[in-house]
Amino acid sequence: IKRLEQVKSLDVEIGAGSDFYSEVRVWTETENGAANFKGGGDTPIPDCSGLKVESRATFSKATVIKSPLILEDAQDLFRRTGGTHGAGAFDSEGRLLAVMEDVGRHNALDKIIGALLLRGVSFEEVGVVLSGRLALDMILKAGKAGIPLLCSISAPTDLAILTANEIGITLAGFVRGENFNIYSHPSRIVD
């Protein structure tokens, strides 16, 4: 989903008590007009043909290094409970655009994408910092939105690295202190 207009309907189902669960189903319209379900479930090895992140944005090393610190400072719920993941969006100058928290790291990323869509922010010059592991499905979500940079205090999976290389996303992992690792498309991070 790249534009809010693509969303045709949204269903949220939330269970309560000891059976607490949530499920989000989003129905979109594809370019040929067919309905398309986007929802939970297992993620197979993807066919990424046609999925490409085209962005000329660059981000300074300093912006990448400070991104987890800015995220942590803005995570009010985590500070109170210690039980949430966070996702923070920032522009190429390092300005914080939005922070979202959830008990699930995938949901935190979904919330960031949704918040930026609602604000009409172009993803071409947006980086996202995450508090947890960078897995394949998170790379695919970022790729479909057109987000060129994902950072995390943790590691990416092998399949996440391969997919990020294929579709054009820069991955920076283990962003801690003054150091981080770049796993794909390093030219997007500059001095």
N, C-alpha and C positions, 0 to 999 in steps of 0.2 A: 504494500500500500504506500503510494507516494503522495497522494492527495486525498484530502478528506472527502471529496466528491465521489471517490471510488467506493466508499463504504455505503452499502445499500441498507443494511440492518445489522443490529448487534444484539445478541442475547447473552445475558449473564445469569447463571444459575448458582446459587449459594446454598449449601447445606448448613445445618446448625448443630450445636451440641457435640456429642462424641463422634458424630458422622460429618464433621465439618469438611467441606470441600468447596471448590469453586471451579467453574468451567466457563470459558468465554468462547462464543462462536461468532465469527464475523463473516458476513456474506458480502462479497464484492462483485463487481462486474468486470469481466476481462475485456480486453480491447475488441474482441469479436462479439461482445454482448452477452456471453454465457455467464451464468451464475457460478461462483467459485467459493467453496467453503475453506476458511482458514481457521484451524483450531488445534487443540492439543493432540497428544498421541505420540507414538514413537517416530523418530526422525530417521528415515532411510538415507543411505548415501545419495546425495542430491545430483541431479543433472543441472549443472549451472550454465548450460548453453544459453546465451542471450542475456545473462545477468552480468552486468559490468558497472562498477562504480566509476563514473567519470568526474573527476574533480581535480582542479589545479591548486587547491588549497594546500598551504604548508602550515606547519605548526612548529613553534620553537621547542628546543629541548626543555627550556625553562617552563613552558606551558605544560608539557607532558609531566614534568617532575612535580609541579605544584597541583596538578589535577586531583590526585587522591586526597591531598590536604584540604582542598576546597570542598570536595565531596564530604569528607569526614566532618568538617565544621558545619555543614548544612544539614547533616543527618540528625534531626531532632529526635525522631523516634528511636533510632539506634542508640543514641546517647542515653535515652531513658530506659530502654529495654535490653539492648545488646542482642536483639533477635531479628534484625532486618538486614536485607541487602539494599544497597543503594546504587543508583545510576545518576550520573550528572552529565548534562550537556553543556559544552562550552564552545565559544567561537574561536576562530583562528588567532585572535588576540588574547585568548585565555579568559575572556569574560564569561562568567557563569550565566547560562540561559535558563536552566531548570534543574531541579533535583527531585527525584522520586524515590520512595522506599516501598519495600514489600517484603514479605517473608520469603518470596521466591525471586531469585536473581533474574529469571526470564521475565517475570511480571514487571519488575522494576524497569527493565529495558522497554517493554511494551508501553509502560506508562510514559516514559520519556518521549518515545516516538509519538504517542497520542498527544501529549502536551504541546510538542512542537508543531504538529499538524494543526491543532486547534488555534495556535498563535500565528500560523501562516509562515513559519520560519523555513527557509530553504535549507535542506540538509547538506548541500554541497560544500559548505565551509564549517561543518559542525563536527566536533570530536565528542566522543562519549567515554566517560570513565566509569568503570564498574568495580564493585567491591568483591566480586567472586571470579571463579574460573571462566575462561572464554571458551565456550563449547561451540560446536558446529551450528546448532540452531540459532545461536546468538549472532553468528557471522551472517547467516542467511537473512535474519531479520534486518540487520544493519545494511546488508547489501540491497535488499528489496527497497529499503527506504532511501538508499543512496548516501549513507553515512561513510565518509572516507577514513575515519580513524577511530579505533577502539583501543582503550587503555585499561589496564587492570593491575591491582596489587598482586594478583595471582597469575597463574600460567594459562596458556592456551593449550587445547588438545592438539594432537597431530593432525586430525582431520580438519580442525578449525584453521590451522596454519595453511594446509594445502588449499583449502577453499578460499581463504583470504587472498592467497597468492593468485589464484585463478580469477577471482572476480574484481580484484583491485583495491582491497581494503588494507590499510596499514594497521598492524597489530603491535602494540607495545605491552609487554607483560613484565611482571615483577617490578612494577614502578614503586620503588621504595627508597626513601632518602634521596640521594643524588644520582641513583643508578636505575637503569631499566634495560630490558632486552627488546630489540626490534626483530620481529619474526617475518615480516612481509612488507614489501613496498617501502623501503627505508628512505627514499628520496623525499617523502612527504614531511619528514622531520628534519629541521634545519637548525644550525647553530644560532 
